[in-house]
Amino acid sequence: MLIDFFYSLRKAQLPVSVSEYLTLLKSLEKGVVGPVSIGADTAQGAQSEPQGYSIDDFYFLSRMTLIKDEKNYDKFDKAFAAYFKGVEYIGEWMTRVPPDWLSKALEREFTPEQIAALKSMDWDELMKTLQKRLEEQKERHEGGSKWIGTGGTSPFGNSGVNPRGIRIGGKSQQRSAVKVWEQRQYKDYDDRVELGTRNIKVALRRLRKFARAGAAEELDIDDTIRSTAVNAGYLDIKMVPERRNNVKLLLLMDIGGTMDEHVARVEELFSAVKTEFKHLEFFYFHNCVYDYLWKNNKRRYAEKFPTWDVIRKYNKDHKLVFVGDATMSPYEIVQPGGSVEYNNEEPGATWLQRLTHAYPKFAWINPEPPGVWQYRQSISMIQNLMGQKMYPLNLKGLEEAMRSLSK
């Protein structure tokens, strides 16, 4: 069975070697994970669990021995779940609201007149009302206009309609939530995507400044010929440092939420950037930059990088590039506590101004089509903060962004 498991991982394009597979077998043989009796609740049609071990024990052991780079965890989870049918690992949901209150039982449709009649609360009223609802509500509600629930016009819950509310659970539909009450896990962008990156690389090459740096490890043909001739024909090899693009790039990428629709294109861009720029530093943020960034989405709550530290560490000779759709509630840009995920002490606009002041050469790359920019208030606000240096994620836009950064 484990041979088929190994081949299924290779089929999923995971870099799993035979030696790593043998390490997994040896670990099982040595009893690295303790034996657990097999339950009778294995998913219907699933492969049998490795004899003597729970599926959880085997999952963590196999991931530890077979996967050496955390960027492949997401691919491994999918391949593992596909092989052991029905196995999924879902992050813990951090909320005081009972789960059954948020399960959608019906899909309600609203007329344009009903939607137009809805009124939105301002920020302070929204937060105070939510606190009051949590204290008063005792049971599940669906299709209403007041309580925390689903399928209604209440500003609290999910799967309904409201011009400005707080989504609790569920999936984004109307994109009008000003805060999302849940802990979400995002997947790192894959920097090895190759399909479609060639033209992107060509566009990025407009931002180049070559210099020879490092150890003398590249053959200097002209100097070698000259020195050999001077040396009466005896070979005299001359080496020079490798010629590299000396541009330093600080890349800040939006992840999760509405950016899920643009993952493939951003991964192509990320792959091309890592190839073209040797001096690259990258971090993630969600919707807008606040007081901290992160490098790994699996550890985003455990390993935070204060934005102030990033500004102090990387000199102003770095080119600063934001990648994001700039689609969010305006509160996230101008309101303290406006982040959809936590109570930020300072608004996002303050941090964007600090970053653009620290790095005079900056640009914002937006994967959303330019035709929709004028209809989204947050995009207009970010454009103003960027001094109109926002460019679409297409070849023409990338060329314009690189030209702006190279001036």
VEXDREN-2710 file (C-alpha; in Angstrom, 1 decimal):
% VEXDREN-2710
k/r/px/py/pz
1/MET/0.0/0.0/0.0
2/LEU/2.8/2.4/0.9
3/ILE/4.4/2.0/-2.6
4/ASP/1.1/3.2/-4.1
5/PHE/1.1/6.1/-1.6
6/PHE/4.6/7.0/-2.7
7/TYR/3.7/7.1/-6.3
8/SER/0.6/9.1/-5.6
9/LEU/2.8/11.8/-4.0
10/ARG/5.1/11.8/-7.0
11/LYS/2.1/12.1/-9.3
12/ALA/1.1/15.2/-7.4
13/GLN/4.5/16.6/-8.4
14/LEU/5.9/16.5/-4.9
15/PRO/9.7/16.2/-4.7
16/VAL/9.7/13.0/-2.7
17/SER/12.8/10.8/-3.1
18/VAL/13.3/7.0/-2.7
19/SER/15.6/7.6/0.3
20/GLU/13.0/9.7/2.0
21/TYR/10.4/6.9/1.4
22/LEU/12.8/4.3/2.9
23/THR/13.3/6.6/5.9
24/LEU/9.5/6.5/6.4
25/LEU/9.4/2.7/6.2
26/LYS/12.3/2.5/8.7
27/SER/10.5/4.9/11.0
28/LEU/7.4/2.7/11.0
29/GLU/9.5/-0.4/11.6
30/LYS/11.3/1.2/14.5
31/GLY/8.0/2.3/16.1
32/VAL/8.7/6.1/16.0
33/VAL/5.0/6.7/16.5
34/GLY/3.1/4.7/19.1
35/PRO/0.7/1.9/18.1
36/VAL/-3.0/2.8/18.2
37/SER/-5.9/0.4/17.6
38/ILE/-7.6/1.0/14.4
39/GLY/-11.2/2.3/14.7
40/ALA/-14.1/1.2/12.7
41/ASP/-15.0/4.7/11.5
42/THR/-12.7/4.8/8.5
43/ALA/-14.3/6.7/5.6
44/GLN/-16.3/4.6/3.3
45/GLY/-14.2/3.5/0.3
46/ALA/-11.0/4.7/2.0
47/GLN/-7.7/2.8/1.9
48/SER/-6.9/0.9/5.1
49/GLU/-4.8/2.7/7.6
50/PRO/-1.2/1.5/8.1
51/GLN/-1.6/-1.4/10.5
52/GLY/-1.1/-0.4/14.1
53/TYR/-1.2/3.4/13.6
54/SER/-3.9/6.0/13.5
55/ILE/-4.3/8.0/10.4
56/ASP/-3.2/11.2/12.3
57/ASP/0.0/9.6/13.5
58/PHE/0.8/8.4/10.0
59/TYR/0.0/11.8/8.5
60/PHE/2.5/13.7/10.7
61/LEU/5.2/11.0/10.4
62/SER/4.9/10.9/6.6
63/ARG/4.9/14.6/6.3
64/MET/7.9/15.0/8.5
65/THR/10.0/12.4/6.6
66/LEU/8.9/13.1/3.1
67/ILE/8.4/16.8/2.9
68/LYS/11.4/19.0/3.4
69/ASP/10.0/22.4/2.4
70/GLU/6.9/23.9/4.1
71/LYS/5.7/25.5/0.8
72/ASN/4.8/21.9/-0.2
73/TYR/2.6/21.2/2.8
74/ASP/-0.6/22.3/1.0
75/LYS/0.2/20.0/-2.0
76/PHE/0.9/17.1/0.5
77/ASP/-2.3/17.6/2.3
78/LYS/-4.3/17.4/-0.9
79/ALA/-2.4/14.3/-2.1
80/PHE/-2.8/12.7/1.2
81/ALA/-6.5/13.4/1.4
82/ALA/-6.9/12.1/-2.2
83/TYR/-5.3/8.8/-1.3
84/PHE/-6.9/8.3/2.1
85/LYS/-10.4/9.3/0.9
86/GLY/-12.1/11.8/3.2
87/VAL/-9.1/12.9/5.2
88/GLU/-8.9/16.7/5.7
89/TYR/-7.2/18.9/8.3
90/ILE/-9.2/21.9/9.2
91/GLY/-7.9/24.7/11.4
92/GLU/-9.5/25.3/14.8
93/TRP/-12.3/27.9/14.6
94/MET/-11.8/30.6/17.2
95/THR/-15.2/32.0/18.0
96/ARG/-17.8/32.0/20.8
97/VAL/-20.6/31.5/18.3
98/PRO/-22.0/27.9/18.3
99/PRO/-21.3/26.3/14.9
100/ASP/-24.9/25.3/14.3
101/TRP/-25.9/29.0/14.3
102/LEU/-23.8/29.5/11.2
103/SER/-24.7/26.4/9.0
104/LYS/-26.5/27.5/5.9
105/ALA/-29.7/25.5/5.4
106/LEU/-31.2/27.5/2.5
107/GLU/-30.2/29.8/-0.3
108/ARG/-32.4/32.9/-0.1
109/GLU/-32.7/35.3/-3.0
110/PHE/-33.3/39.1/-2.5
111/THR/-35.0/41.5/-4.9
112/PRO/-33.2/44.7/-5.9
113/GLU/-35.8/46.6/-3.9
114/GLN/-35.1/44.7/-0.8
115/ILE/-31.3/45.2/-1.1
116/ALA/-31.7/48.9/-1.8
117/ALA/-33.8/49.3/1.4
118/LEU/-31.1/48.0/3.6
119/LYS/-29.3/50.5/5.8
120/SER/-25.6/50.2/6.8
121/MET/-24.2/51.0/10.3
122/ASP/-21.1/53.0/10.9
123/TRP/-18.1/51.4/12.5
124/ASP/-18.8/52.2/16.2
125/GLU/-22.4/51.2/15.9
126/LEU/-21.6/48.0/14.2
127/MET/-19.1/46.8/16.9
128/LYS/-21.4/47.9/19.8
129/THR/-24.3/46.1/18.3
130/LEU/-22.4/42.9/17.7
131/GLN/-21.3/42.9/21.4
132/LYS/-24.9/43.4/22.4
133/ARG/-26.1/40.5/20.2
134/LEU/-23.6/38.1/21.7
135/GLU/-24.8/38.9/25.2
136/GLU/-28.5/38.6/24.3
137/GLN/-28.8/35.8/21.7
138/LYS/-29.6/32.3/23.0
139/GLU/-30.5/30.2/20.0
140/ARG/-30.0/29.8/16.2
141/HIS/-31.6/32.2/13.8
142/GLU/-32.0/32.0/10.0
143/GLY/-33.3/34.5/7.4
144/GLY/-33.7/37.4/9.9
145/SER/-32.6/41.0/10.0
146/LYS/-31.3/41.2/13.6
147/TRP/-29.6/38.2/15.1
148/ILE/-26.4/36.4/14.3
149/GLY/-27.4/33.8/11.7
150/THR/-27.5/32.9/8.0
151/GLY/-29.4/33.7/4.9
152/GLY/-30.9/37.0/6.1
153/THR/-30.3/40.7/6.1
154/SER/-28.6/40.9/9.5
155/PRO/-25.1/42.5/9.5
156/PHE/-23.8/39.5/11.6
157/GLY/-23.4/36.0/10.2
158/ASN/-23.0/34.7/6.7
159/SER/-24.8/33.7/3.4
160/GLY/-27.1/36.7/3.5
161/VAL/-27.1/40.3/2.2
162/ASN/-26.1/43.5/4.0
163/PRO/-24.3/46.5/2.7
164/ARG/-21.8/46.6/5.6
165/GLY/-21.5/43.8/8.2
166/ILE/-19.3/41.3/10.0
167/ARG/-19.0/37.9/8.4
168/ILE/-18.9/35.1/10.9
169/GLY/-18.0/31.7/9.3
170/GLY/-19.2/30.7/5.9
171/LYS/-17.6/31.9/2.6
172/SER/-17.3/35.3/1.0
173/GLN/-20.2/36.0/-1.3
174/GLN/-21.2/39.7/-1.4
175/ARG/-17.7/41.0/-0.4
176/SER/-19.2/43.7/1.7
177/ALA/-18.0/42.5/5.1
178/VAL/-15.9/45.0/7.0
179/LYS/-14.6/42.4/9.4
180/VAL/-14.3/38.6/9.2
181/TRP/-14.5/36.8/12.5
182/GLU/-12.5/33.6/12.1
183/GLN/-8.9/32.4/12.0
184/ARG/-8.0/31.6/8.5
185/GLN/-5.1/29.6/7.1
186/TYR/-3.6/30.9/3.8
187/LYS/-1.4/29.0/1.5
188/ASP/2.1/30.3/0.5
189/TYR/2.5/31.3/-3.1
190/ASP/4.4/28.6/-5.0
191/ASP/7.6/30.1/-6.4
192/ARG/8.3/27.2/-8.8
193/VAL/5.5/27.8/-11.2
194/GLU/6.9/28.0/-14.7
195/LEU/3.8/28.1/-17.0
196/GLY/3.4/31.5/-18.5
197/THR/6.4/33.1/-16.7
198/ARG/8.6/33.7/-19.7
199/ASN/6.9/36.9/-20.8
200/ILE/6.8/38.1/-17.3
201/LYS/10.5/37.6/-16.9
202/VAL/11.1/39.6/-20.1
203/ALA/9.0/42.5/-18.6
204/LEU/10.8/42.3/-15.3
205/ARG/14.2/42.6/-17.1
206/ARG/13.6/46.3/-17.6
207/LEU/14.6/46.7/-14.0
208/ARG/18.2/45.7/-14.2
209/LYS/21.5/47.1/-13.0
210/PHE/24.3/44.6/-13.5
211/ALA/27.5/44.5/-11.5
212/ARG/30.2/41.9/-10.8
213/ALA/30.1/40.8/-7.2
214/GLY/31.2/37.9/-5.1
215/ALA/34.0/35.3/-5.6
216/ALA/35.9/35.1/-8.9
217/GLU/34.2/32.0/-10.3
218/GLU/33.4/33.0/-13.9
219/LEU/35.8/32.5/-16.7
220/ASP/37.1/35.7/-18.3
221/ILE/37.7/34.5/-21.9
222/ASP/39.2/37.8/-23.2
223/ASP/41.7/38.2/-20.4
224/THR/42.5/34.5/-20.5
225/ILE/43.4/34.7/-24.2
226/ARG/45.4/37.9/-23.7
227/SER/47.3/36.5/-20.7
228/THR/48.0/33.2/-22.5
229/ALA/49.4/35.0/-25.5
230/VAL/51.7/37.1/-23.3
231/ASN/52.8/34.0/-21.5
232/ALA/54.2/32.5/-24.7
233/GLY/51.3/30.1/-25.3
234/TYR/51.2/28.6/-21.8
235/LEU/47.6/28.6/-20.6
236/ASP/46.9/31.3/-18.0
237/ILE/43.3/31.1/-16.9
238/LYS/41.7/34.3/-15.6
239/MET/38.5/34.4/-13.5
240/VAL/36.1/37.2/-12.6
241/PRO/33.1/37.5/-10.3
242/GLU/29.8/36.6/-11.8
243/ARG/27.8/39.4/-13.4
244/ARG/24.5/39.7/-11.6
245/ASN/21.5/41.9/-11.4
246/ASN/22.3/44.2/-8.5
247/VAL/18.8/45.6/-7.9
248/LYS/17.5/44.9/-4.4
249/LEU/13.7/44.2/-4.3
250/LEU/11.4/44.2/-1.3
251/LEU/8.2/42.4/-2.3
252/LEU/5.0/42.6/-0.1
253/MET/2.2/40.3/-1.3
254/ASP/-1.5/40.3/-0.3
255/ILE/-2.7/36.8/0.5
256/GLY/-6.1/35.2/1.2
257/GLY/-9.7/36.5/0.8
258/THR/-10.4/38.1/-2.5
259/MET/-6.8/37.3/-3.6
260/ASP/-7.7/33.6/-3.8
261/GLU/-9.1/34.3/-7.3
262/HIS/-5.6/35.5/-8.4
263/VAL/-3.4/32.8/-7.0
264/ALA/-2.3/31.4/-10.3
265/ARG/-1.2/34.7/-11.8
266/VAL/0.5/35.9/-8.6
267/GLU/2.4/32.5/-8.5
268/GLU/3.6/33.1/-12.0
269/LEU/4.8/36.6/-11.1
270/PHE/6.5/35.3/-7.9
271/SER/8.3/32.6/-9.8
272/ALA/9.6/35.1/-12.3
273/VAL/10.7/37.6/-9.6
274/LYS/12.7/34.9/-7.7
275/THR/14.5/34.0/-11.0
276/GLU/15.3/37.6/-12.1
277/PHE/16.2/39.2/-8.7
278/LYS/19.0/37.7/-6.6
279/HIS/18.6/40.3/-3.9
280/LEU/15.0/39.6/-3.0
281/GLU/13.1/39.9/0.3
282/PHE/9.4/39.0/0.4
283/PHE/6.7/39.2/3.0
284/TYR/2.9/38.6/3.2
285/PHE/0.1/40.7/4.4
286/HIS/-3.7/40.5/4.2
287/ASN/-5.7/43.3/2.5
288/CYS/-3.6/46.2/3.9
289/VAL/-0.2/46.4/5.6
290/TYR/-0.4/47.0/9.4
291/ASP/2.1/46.7/12.2
292/TYR/3.4/43.2/11.3
293/LEU/4.1/41.0/8.3
294/TRP/4.9/37.3/7.9
295/LYS/6.9/35.0/5.6
296/ASN/5.2/31.7/6.1
297/ASN/1.4/31.3/6.1
298/LYS/1.5/28.1/8.2
299/ARG/3.2/30.1/11.0
300/ARG/1.7/33.5/10.4
301/TYR/0.4/33.7/14.0
302/ALA/3.7/32.4/15.6
303/GLU/6.3/34.1/13.5
304/LYS/5.5/37.8/12.9
305/PHE/7.9/40.3/11.6
306/PRO/7.2/43.8/12.9
307/THR/6.9/46.3/10.0
308/TRP/9.1/48.7/11.9
309/ASP/11.8/46.1/12.0
310/VAL/11.5/45.5/8.2
311/ILE/11.8/49.2/7.6
312/ARG/14.9/49.5/9.8
313/LYS/16.6/46.3/8.4
314/TYR/16.3/47.0/4.7
315/ASN/17.9/50.2/3.3
316/LYS/16.2/52.7/1.1
317/ASP/18.1/51.4/-1.9
318/HIS/15.6/48.6/-2.1
319/LYS/12.8/48.9/-4.6
320/LEU/9.4/48.4/-2.9
321/VAL/6.7/46.5/-4.7
322/PHE/3.2/45.7/-3.4
323/VAL/1.1/43.0/-5.0
324/GLY/-2.6/43.0/-4.1
325/ASP/-6.1/43.6/-5.4
326/ALA/-6.6/46.6/-3.0
327/THR/-10.2/45.3/-2.6
328/MET/-11.3/45.8/1.0
329/SER/-13.5/47.8/3.3
330/PRO/-12.4/51.5/3.4
331/TYR/-12.3/51.1/7.2
332/GLU/-9.3/48.8/6.8
333/ILE/-7.4/51.7/5.3
334/VAL/-8.4/54.6/7.4
335/GLN/-9.9/53.2/10.7
336/PRO/-7.9/52.0/13.8
337/GLY/-9.2/48.6/14.5
338/GLY/-10.5/48.4/10.9
339/SER/-8.6/45.2/10.0
340/VAL/-10.9/42.3/9.2
341/GLU/-8.8/40.0/11.4
342/TYR/-7.7/41.9/14.5
343/ASN/-7.8/45.3/16.3
344/ASN/-4.9/47.2/14.7
345/GLU/-3.9/50.3/16.7
346/GLU/-3.0/52.4/13.6
347/PRO/-4.8/52.5/10.3
348/GLY/-3.4/50.9/7.2
349/ALA/-2.9/54.3/5.5
350/THR/-0.4/55.2/8.2
351/TRP/1.8/52.2/7.5
352/LEU/1.6/52.6/3.7
353/GLN/2.8/56.2/4.1
354/ARG/5.7/55.1/6.3
355/LEU/6.7/52.4/3.8
356/THR/6.6/54.7/0.8
357/HIS/8.5/57.3/2.7
358/ALA/11.2/54.8/3.7
359/TYR/11.5/53.5/0.1
360/PRO/11.3/56.3/-2.5
361/LYS/11.1/53.8/-5.4
362/PHE/7.8/51.9/-5.1
363/ALA/4.9/50.6/-7.1
364/TRP/1.7/48.6/-6.5
365/ILE/0.8/45.7/-8.9
366/ASN/-2.9/45.0/-9.0
367/PRO/-4.2/41.7/-10.5
368/GLU/-7.8/43.1/-10.8
369/PRO/-8.7/44.4/-14.3
370/PRO/-8.3/48.2/-14.6
371/GLY/-11.9/48.4/-15.8
372/VAL/-13.2/47.7/-12.3
373/TRP/-10.8/50.0/-10.4
374/GLN/-13.1/53.0/-10.6
375/TYR/-16.0/51.1/-9.0
376/ARG/-14.1/50.2/-5.8
377/GLN/-13.6/52.9/-3.3
378/SER/-10.7/51.1/-1.6
379/ILE/-8.7/50.9/-4.9
380/SER/-9.1/54.6/-5.4
381/MET/-7.9/55.2/-1.9
382/ILE/-4.8/53.0/-2.3
383/GLN/-4.0/54.7/-5.7
384/ASN/-4.0/58.1/-4.0
385/LEU/-1.7/56.7/-1.2
386/MET/0.6/55.3/-3.9
387/GLY/0.8/58.6/-5.8
388/GLN/-1.1/56.9/-8.7
389/LYS/1.8/54.4/-9.0
390/MET/-0.6/51.4/-9.4
391/TYR/-0.2/49.1/-12.4
392/PRO/-2.2/46.1/-13.6
393/LEU/-0.8/42.6/-13.5
394/ASN/-0.3/42.3/-17.2
395/LEU/2.7/42.6/-19.5
396/LYS/2.1/46.3/-20.3
397/GLY/1.5/47.1/-16.6
398/LEU/4.6/45.3/-15.5
399/GLU/6.7/47.1/-18.1
400/GLU/5.4/50.4/-16.9
401/ALA/6.0/49.5/-13.2
402/MET/9.6/48.4/-13.9
403/ARG/10.2/51.6/-16.0
404/SER/8.9/53.7/-13.0
405/LEU/11.1/51.9/-10.5
406/SER/14.2/52.3/-12.7
407/LYS/14.0/56.1/-13.0
END
